[in-house]
Amino acid sequence: MPLPLADHLIQLAFDPGISPKGGGLPGLAVLKSVVNSINMFGIIAVVGALAVSLGVWAWGHHTGGHQAEANGKKGAVVAAGAALGLGAANGIVSFFSALGSQVQ
């Protein structure tokens, strides 16, 4: 005999009791260090990309190369967006993690 709809809803609302906790697995400190290093590498790469993009923008402007100027502008905007994303990564993840933990 099939289960009534209320029994299906009760089964869907089951709380497994799982929450993120630090210290459960070995190597967590090493993983944090690796991710921090990757983030720093990304920020340094973005600084280089921004410098190159600004140089292309200026060169295109002064030589009359409209496509080079446009590409330099695009590169500068992309580099600025990447820097924003890399700098705000911890805040974005913690915001959505806290938001997700409020879901009942």
BALOBA-1460 file (C-alpha; in Angstrom, 3 decimals):
// residues 104
<rec num="1" residu="m" x="0.000" y="0.000" z="0.000"/>
<rec num="2" residu="p" x="1.468" y="3.412" z="-0.948"/>
<rec num="3" residu="l" x="2.342" y="5.908" z="1.773"/>
<rec num="4" residu="p" x="0.080" y="8.937" z="2.198"/>
<rec num="5" residu="l" x="1.387" y="12.373" z="1.185"/>
<rec num="6" residu="a" x="1.972" y="13.411" z="4.809"/>
<rec num="7" residu="d" x="4.344" y="10.474" z="5.346"/>
<rec num="8" residu="h" x="6.317" y="11.477" z="2.230"/>
<rec num="9" residu="l" x="6.667" y="15.042" z="3.569"/>
<rec num="10" residu="i" x="7.837" y="13.771" z="6.950"/>
<rec num="11" residu="q" x="10.507" y="11.665" z="5.219"/>
<rec num="12" residu="l" x="11.648" y="14.676" z="3.168"/>
<rec num="13" residu="a" x="11.948" y="16.828" z="6.300"/>
<rec num="14" residu="f" x="14.295" y="14.368" z="8.049"/>
<rec num="15" residu="d" x="17.279" y="16.134" z="9.625"/>
<rec num="16" residu="p" x="20.480" y="14.121" z="9.122"/>
<rec num="17" residu="g" x="22.269" y="16.165" z="11.825"/>
<rec num="18" residu="i" x="25.345" y="16.957" z="9.736"/>
<rec num="19" residu="s" x="27.213" y="20.245" z="10.176"/>
<rec num="20" residu="p" x="30.719" y="21.344" z="9.122"/>
<rec num="21" residu="k" x="33.358" y="21.016" z="11.838"/>
<rec num="22" residu="g" x="37.064" y="21.636" z="11.737"/>
<rec num="23" residu="g" x="39.648" y="19.128" z="12.928"/>
<rec num="24" residu="g" x="37.882" y="16.008" z="11.693"/>
<rec num="25" residu="l" x="40.450" y="15.121" z="9.043"/>
<rec num="26" residu="p" x="44.237" y="15.263" z="9.161"/>
<rec num="27" residu="g" x="45.948" y="17.834" z="6.986"/>
<rec num="28" residu="l" x="43.407" y="20.634" z="7.388"/>
<rec num="29" residu="a" x="46.142" y="23.142" z="8.272"/>
<rec num="30" residu="v" x="48.132" y="22.109" z="5.189"/>
<rec num="31" residu="l" x="45.051" y="22.454" z="2.978"/>
<rec num="32" residu="k" x="44.369" y="25.942" z="4.352"/>
<rec num="33" residu="s" x="47.986" y="26.903" z="3.678"/>
<rec num="34" residu="v" x="47.790" y="25.613" z="0.094"/>
<rec num="35" residu="v" x="44.538" y="27.490" z="-0.590"/>
<rec num="36" residu="n" x="45.996" y="30.681" z="0.922"/>
<rec num="37" residu="s" x="49.036" y="30.318" z="-1.340"/>
<rec num="38" residu="i" x="46.844" y="29.784" z="-4.410"/>
<rec num="39" residu="n" x="44.848" y="32.913" z="-3.507"/>
<rec num="40" residu="m" x="48.051" y="34.944" z="-3.102"/>
<rec num="41" residu="f" x="49.376" y="33.631" z="-6.433"/>
<rec num="42" residu="g" x="46.095" y="34.661" z="-8.078"/>
<rec num="43" residu="i" x="46.296" y="38.165" z="-6.606"/>
<rec num="44" residu="i" x="49.878" y="38.584" z="-7.817"/>
<rec num="45" residu="a" x="48.874" y="37.365" z="-11.297"/>
<rec num="46" residu="v" x="45.984" y="39.854" z="-11.338"/>
<rec num="47" residu="v" x="48.356" y="42.710" z="-10.496"/>
<rec num="48" residu="g" x="50.508" y="41.719" z="-13.482"/>
<rec num="49" residu="a" x="47.469" y="41.380" z="-15.748"/>
<rec num="50" residu="l" x="46.219" y="44.802" z="-14.660"/>
<rec num="51" residu="a" x="49.605" y="46.397" z="-15.360"/>
<rec num="52" residu="v" x="49.754" y="44.837" z="-18.831"/>
<rec num="53" residu="s" x="46.149" y="45.804" z="-19.607"/>
<rec num="54" residu="l" x="46.705" y="49.399" z="-18.546"/>
<rec num="55" residu="g" x="49.844" y="49.514" z="-20.682"/>
<rec num="56" residu="v" x="47.955" y="48.186" z="-23.718"/>
<rec num="57" residu="w" x="45.167" y="50.702" z="-23.065"/>
<rec num="58" residu="a" x="47.632" y="53.606" z="-22.943"/>
<rec num="59" residu="w" x="49.590" y="52.372" z="-25.974"/>
<rec num="60" residu="g" x="46.390" y="51.935" z="-27.991"/>
<rec num="61" residu="h" x="45.172" y="55.382" z="-27.016"/>
<rec num="62" residu="h" x="48.408" y="57.168" z="-27.938"/>
<rec num="63" residu="t" x="48.960" y="55.310" z="-31.218"/>
<rec num="64" residu="g" x="45.376" y="55.506" z="-32.425"/>
<rec num="65" residu="g" x="44.898" y="51.733" z="-32.194"/>
<rec num="66" residu="h" x="41.240" y="51.625" z="-31.260"/>
<rec num="67" residu="q" x="41.102" y="47.838" z="-30.973"/>
<rec num="68" residu="a" x="44.164" y="47.763" z="-28.710"/>
<rec num="69" residu="e" x="42.630" y="50.507" z="-26.594"/>
<rec num="70" residu="a" x="39.349" y="48.592" z="-26.287"/>
<rec num="71" residu="n" x="41.179" y="45.371" z="-25.419"/>
<rec num="72" residu="g" x="43.193" y="47.198" z="-22.770"/>
<rec num="73" residu="k" x="39.999" y="48.554" z="-21.228"/>
<rec num="74" residu="k" x="38.417" y="45.089" z="-21.226"/>
<rec num="75" residu="g" x="41.516" y="43.590" z="-19.653"/>
<rec num="76" residu="a" x="41.573" y="46.234" z="-16.941"/>
<rec num="77" residu="v" x="37.921" y="45.615" z="-16.076"/>
<rec num="78" residu="v" x="38.412" y="41.833" z="-16.024"/>
<rec num="79" residu="a" x="41.517" y="42.178" z="-13.825"/>
<rec num="80" residu="a" x="39.661" y="44.469" z="-11.431"/>
<rec num="81" residu="g" x="36.772" y="41.984" z="-11.261"/>
<rec num="82" residu="a" x="39.165" y="39.120" z="-10.608"/>
<rec num="83" residu="a" x="40.844" y="41.094" z="-7.824"/>
<rec num="84" residu="l" x="37.425" y="41.792" z="-6.315"/>
<rec num="85" residu="g" x="36.515" y="38.107" z="-6.455"/>
<rec num="86" residu="l" x="39.811" y="36.925" z="-4.989"/>
<rec num="87" residu="g" x="39.723" y="39.487" z="-2.195"/>
<rec num="88" residu="a" x="36.100" y="38.801" z="-1.321"/>
<rec num="89" residu="a" x="36.277" y="34.987" z="-1.597"/>
<rec num="90" residu="n" x="36.275" y="34.361" z="2.177"/>
<rec num="91" residu="g" x="33.437" y="36.794" z="2.766"/>
<rec num="92" residu="i" x="31.332" y="35.403" z="-0.082"/>
<rec num="93" residu="v" x="31.757" y="31.804" z="1.086"/>
<rec num="94" residu="s" x="31.072" y="32.642" z="4.748"/>
<rec num="95" residu="f" x="28.010" y="34.719" z="3.804"/>
<rec num="96" residu="f" x="26.424" y="31.941" z="1.763"/>
<rec num="97" residu="s" x="27.454" y="29.304" z="4.299"/>
<rec num="98" residu="a" x="25.722" y="31.257" z="7.063"/>
<rec num="99" residu="l" x="22.724" y="31.792" z="4.793"/>
<rec num="100" residu="g" x="22.598" y="28.093" z="3.986"/>
<rec num="101" residu="s" x="22.764" y="27.108" z="7.653"/>
<rec num="102" residu="q" x="19.577" y="29.117" z="8.268"/>
<rec num="103" residu="v" x="17.566" y="26.980" z="5.842"/>
<rec num="104" residu="q" x="15.163" y="24.784" z="7.807"/>
